[in-house]
């Protein structure tokens, strides 16, 4: 285990932890004492049918989701719903390579899949909260991958689903992108096969990782319009070094690579012997598939192909000048669209 102040209650809390015990993983092995970090906003009603689940995205935390998507008067309003945000395995807050005790720490942390996250979240919701129905499962990017897995694996629990900027089955293009992110980090001499003593020893790799995100996570229009000013930056260099590199160089390299590995292999068709059509046919939730129009790796066309395979689903395209990073909600119009679509989805009647 190594200390990293970025993953602290001061920066990303408050959160609570729940032990899932010894947790068997789909790719073999187990996490001896899986700790899930979660935050609850609002209260469960008497029927326990007002629960909303939000899984986190790559490098994101429950605090990020709270700041961007939850609030009074918004679609995800804690006054109406019990909103549970669960930090994914490898996030740096739930059990992750850097915070797991030896001998399963760092480079020895086992391989985790999206399905493992969802099975662990299912244990949390059904055993700890005693929830038997979810009004909505919503998430962006890797969170969207978890939304799809939830809707396919536990259709009897999920009444509504909203995957934002993510796929049910990851593409070859995204897999290659993940490889570049991985190589950016592991090519740093300070990587030391994953046995560095401080994340700052891998700062060159983390900076390369941040540059790659700037190229693909954003879009050409973002830079042409100098939209980096919305982040409080005064120049392109200020945005790249001060914001992007400043953000990612705080994070743990092993944690990031844990998430990259499962993102690359996200695929709900593993539930149906590789048949994506059959997997998506399992979904009984009313579903809004919500791609971002300028997203360069979770494209509208690919999202639409999957959406057409889901009964009782609609394609709701989100307009943003930020590419995939439109998820960060730096445009007021983005929040307006998200709240409008989620509000409509939540108000729609579904069978119990």
ZAMARGU-4260 file (C-alpha; in steps of 0.2 Angstrom, whole numbers, plus 5000, padded with zeros to 4 digits):
<rodrens>
0) 5000/5000/5000 | 5006/5018/4996 | 4999/5034/5002 | 4991/5046/4990 | 4983/5062/4996
5) 4972/5064/4981 | 4961/5049/4986 | 4956/5057/5002 | 4940/5061/5012 | 4945/5079/5011
10) 4945/5080/4992 | 4932/5067/4987 | 4922/5063/5003 | 4912/5061/5013 | 4910/5042/5008
15) 4906/5027/5018 | 4913/5010/5015 | 4905/4993/5015 | 4914/4976/5015 | 4908/4963/5002
20) 4920/4951/5010 | 4930/4939/5000 | 4925/4942/4982 | 4927/4930/4968 | 4931/4938/4951
25) 4926/4932/4934 | 4943/4931/4927 | 4949/4920/4942 | 4956/4924/4959 | 4948/4935/4971
30) 4949/4951/4982 | 4951/4945/5000 | 4941/4959/5008 | 4933/4970/4994 | 4929/4987/5000
35) 4915/4997/4991 | 4915/5016/4994 | 4898/5024/4991 | 4888/5039/4995 | 4870/5041/4998
40) 4860/5057/4994 | 4842/5057/5000 | 4832/5043/5009 | 4824/5028/5003 | 4805/5029/5004
45) 4794/5016/5013 | 4792/5005/4998 | 4811/5007/4993 | 4806/5010/4975 | 4814/5027/4974
50) 4832/5022/4972 | 4844/5028/4959 | 4861/5020/4956 | 4876/5030/4948 | 4892/5020/4945
55) 4908/5031/4942 | 4918/5033/4926 | 4936/5032/4922 | 4946/5042/4935 | 4930/5049/4942
60) 4924/5048/4960 | 4907/5050/4969 | 4912/5068/4973 | 4913/5072/4954 | 4896/5064/4951
65) 4888/5074/4965 | 4895/5090/4959 | 4890/5087/4941 | 4874/5078/4941 | 4865/5079/4958
70) 4856/5093/4966 | 4840/5102/4972 | 4828/5105/4958 | 4838/5094/4945 | 4832/5078/4938
75) 4843/5069/4951 | 4835/5077/4966 | 4839/5070/4983 | 4823/5077/4989 | 4814/5065/4978
80) 4826/5050/4976 | 4838/5040/4986 | 4853/5042/4975 | 4867/5030/4978 | 4884/5033/4970
85) 4896/5019/4970 | 4915/5021/4966 | 4920/5007/4955 | 4934/4995/4959 | 4951/5002/4955
90) 4944/5020/4957 | 4957/5024/4970 | 4943/5025/4983 | 4935/5008/4983 | 4947/4993/4983
95) 4961/4997/4971 | 4979/4992/4968 | 4987/5006/4978 | 4976/5005/4994 | 4975/4986/4995
100) 4986/4977/5008 | 5000/4965/5002 | 5001/4953/4994 | 4987/4959/4982 | 4993/4977/4980
105) 5000/4987/4966 | 5005/4976/4951 | 4998/4960/4959 | 4980/4967/4960 | 4969/4955/4951
110) 4960/4958/4935 | 4943/4966/4937 | 4929/4966/4924 | 4914/4978/4923 | 4903/4963/4927
115) 4913/4961/4944 | 4909/4979/4948 | 4890/4976/4945 | 4890/4960/4955 | 4898/4969/4969
120) 4886/4984/4968 | 4871/4971/4967 | 4877/4964/4984 | 4878/4981/4992 | 4861/4986/4986
125) 4852/4970/4990 | 4861/4965/5006 | 4865/4982/5014 | 4851/4993/5008 | 4838/4978/5005
130) 4833/4986/4988 | 4823/4975/4976 | 4820/4988/4963 | 4830/5003/4955 | 4820/5017/4948
135) 4835/5022/4937 | 4853/5017/4934 | 4862/5031/4925 | 4881/5033/4922 | 4893/5041/4909
140) 4907/5033/4900 | 4913/5018/4910 | 4898/5021/4921 | 4888/5018/4905 | 4896/5001/4903
145) 4890/4997/4920 | 4873/5003/4917 | 4872/4991/4902 | 4878/4977/4912 | 4866/4980/4926
150) 4851/4981/4913 | 4857/4965/4905 | 4862/4955/4921 | 4848/4960/4932 | 4833/4965/4921
155) 4821/4962/4935 | 4829/4975/4946 | 4832/4989/4933 | 4816/4999/4929 | 4825/5013/4919
160) 4842/5014/4911 | 4852/5029/4905 | 4869/5025/4898 | 4877/5042/4893 | 4892/5042/4881
165) 4896/5023/4882 | 4894/5006/4874 | 4887/4990/4879 | 4901/4981/4870 | 4917/4990/4868
170) 4924/4993/4850 | 4941/4988/4843 | 4945/5007/4841 | 4942/5010/4860 | 4953/4994/4864
175) 4967/5002/4854 | 4965/5018/4862 | 4966/5010/4879 | 4982/5002/4874 | 4990/5019/4870
180) 4985/5025/4887 | 4992/5009/4895 | 5009/5011/4885 | 5010/5030/4889 | 5011/5025/4908
185) 5021/5009/4907 | 5034/5016/4896 | 5040/5028/4910 | 5056/5022/4917 | 5049/5026/4934
190) 5035/5013/4932 | 5046/4999/4938 | 5034/4986/4932 | 5021/4993/4944 | 5031/4993/4959
195) 5035/5012/4961 | 5035/5019/4979 | 5026/5035/4975 | 5015/5039/4960 | 5025/5055/4957
200) 5039/5043/4951 | 5028/5040/4935 | 5025/5058/4932 | 5031/5058/4914 | 5020/5043/4909
205) 5005/5052/4918 | 5009/5068/4908 | 5009/5058/4892 | 4993/5050/4897 | 4985/5067/4900
210) 4990/5073/4883 | 4982/5058/4874 | 4966/5062/4884 | 4967/5080/4877 | 4968/5074/4859
215) 4954/5061/4860 | 4944/5065/4875 | 4940/5082/4868 | 4937/5087/4850 | 4944/5100/4838
220) 4930/5112/4840 | 4934/5113/4859 | 4951/5120/4855 | 4946/5131/4840 | 4933/5140/4851
225) 4946/5141/4866 | 4933/5132/4877 | 4947/5129/4889 | 4943/5146/4896 | 4927/5138/4904
230) 4939/5129/4915 | 4947/5145/4921 | 4962/5143/4910 | 4971/5158/4902 | 4980/5149/4888
235) 4981/5132/4879 | 4997/5128/4889 | 4988/5133/4905 | 4974/5121/4901 | 4986/5107/4896
240) 4999/5108/4910 | 4989/5116/4923 | 4972/5107/4921 | 4975/5091/4912 | 4992/5086/4918
245) 4988/5094/4935 | 4973/5082/4936 | 4981/5066/4930 | 4998/5067/4939 | 4989/5067/4955
250) 4982/5049/4952 | 4989/5032/4954 | 4996/5024/4939 | 4991/5006/4944 | 4973/5012/4948
255) 4971/5020/4931 | 4978/5004/4922 | 4966/4993/4932 | 4951/5004/4925 | 4959/5004/4907
260) 4959/4985/4907 | 4941/4982/4911 | 4935/4997/4900 | 4944/4989/4885 | 4935/4972/4889
265) 4917/4979/4893 | 4905/4968/4884 | 4888/4963/4890 | 4887/4949/4877 | 4898/4939/4888
270) 4882/4935/4897 | 4875/4927/4881 | 4890/4917/4874 | 4895/4932/4863 | 4878/4936/4856
275) 4876/4955/4858 | 4858/4955/4851 | 4853/4942/4863 | 4861/4951/4877 | 4852/4967/4873
280) 4836/4958/4871 | 4836/4954/4889 | 4834/4972/4894 | 4817/4976/4900 | 4821/4993/4907
285) 4814/5009/4898 | 4831/5015/4891 | 4837/5032/4885 | 4854/5029/4875 | 4862/5046/4876
290) 4878/5048/4866 | 4887/5065/4864 | 4887/5072/4846 | 4906/5077/4846 | 4912/5061/4856
295) 4926/5054/4845 | 4927/5037/4853 | 4910/5033/4859 | 4902/5038/4843 | 4883/5042/4840
300) 4883/5029/4825 | 4890/5015/4837 | 4878/5020/4851 | 4863/5020/4838 | 4867/5003/4832
305) 4866/4996/4850 | 4851/5006/4854 | 4841/4998/4839 | 4843/4981/4848 | 4835/4987/4864
310) 4816/4986/4865 | 4807/5001/4873 | 4822/5012/4870 | 4826/5029/4863 | 4841/5038/4856
315) 4843/5055/4864 | 4859/5064/4857 | 4867/5076/4868 | 4875/5092/4860 | 4891/5098/4866
320) 4907/5107/4860 | 4918/5096/4872 | 4918/5079/4864 | 4918/5065/4877 | 4923/5078/4890
325) 4907/5086/4888 | 4903/5074/4902 | 4911/5087/4914 | 4897/5098/4911 | 4906/5114/4908
330) 4892/5120/4897 | 4875/5126/4904 | 4867/5118/4889 | 4874/5101/4893 | 4865/5101/4910
335) 4849/5107/4903 | 4849/5093/4891 | 4854/5080/4903 | 4841/5086/4916 | 4827/5087/4903
340) 4830/5069/4896 | 4832/5061/4913 | 4817/5070/4920 | 4807/5064/4906 | 4813/5046/4909
345) 4810/5047/4927 | 4792/5053/4925 | 4788/5039/4912 | 4777/5025/4918 | 4785/5008/4919
350) 4779/4991/4925 | 4784/4986/4943
</rodrens>
